Amino acid sequence: MTTVTMTILVCFQATVTVQDVNDTPPQFSKSFYEVNVDENVHNGFVITTLPVYDNDEVGGLSLTIENPTDTNLKIKADSK
């Protein structure tokens, strides 16, 4: 008997636009990020944290993207 394992891959693209509120716009180290997430992660699971550099913030910033508890991704910006 042969066992066949199938993997279903679902892809989506999310665009995050950060609006600058002062004189220096924030910058990401890359223009594109790719993240793999298992389908059975729990609500609130941190999908990724992206470092953001902004001259106006001492110590920098980070964006955290979490698995939604409803139908929307949750994105938090935190000063370091």
N, C-alpha and C positions, 0 to 999 in steps of 0.2 A: 504494500500500500504506500502510495506517495502522498506526502503532506505538502500542500502549497500554501505559503504565507503571502498574503497580499497587503500591500501598503497603499493607502489612499492619501494623496498629498493635496492639500487645499492651500492655495496661495492667495494672499491679498496684499494690496499696497496701501499703506497709510501715509499721508503727507502731513507733517507737523510744521506749522508756520508759527514762528515766534515773533510776536510784535515787539519792536524795540520801543521803550518809553523814555530813553535818554539819548545821550549823544554817541554812544558806542554800541553797535549792534552785536548781539551774541554770535559766536561762531562754533560750529561743530568741527571735530577733527576730521570727519569724513563727510562726503555728500550723500552717501548711501550706506545703510546698515541692513544686514540680513540676520534674522533671528528665527530659530526653529523652536517650536513649542509643542509639547505633547498634547493630545486632545483631551486628556483627562485631568488637567491641572485644576486645582480648586479656585473658586472665586477669590479675587484679591491677590492671586499669585503674581509676583513681580516678573514680568516678561523680560524686561531689560532696563538698565540704567545707562543713560548716555551722558558722558561728560560734555559740558558746554563751557566755553571760555568767553568771558566778558570783562573787559577792562574796568567797567564800572562796579564790579562785584569783587571785593577782596576775598580771595580763596576760591573763586569760581562758582559755578552752578552745576546742577545735574538735573536731567529730566528722567523721571521714572515712569515707565509705562506698565500698567497692571491689567491683568485679566479682569474683565468687567464683572460686576455683581448684577448688572442689568444688561442692556444691549449695547452700551457704549464703552469704548476703551477709557480707562482712567489715566490721565497724564498729570503728574505733579512736578512742579519746578521747585527745587530746594537750593538755598544758598548754603555753601559749605562753611 
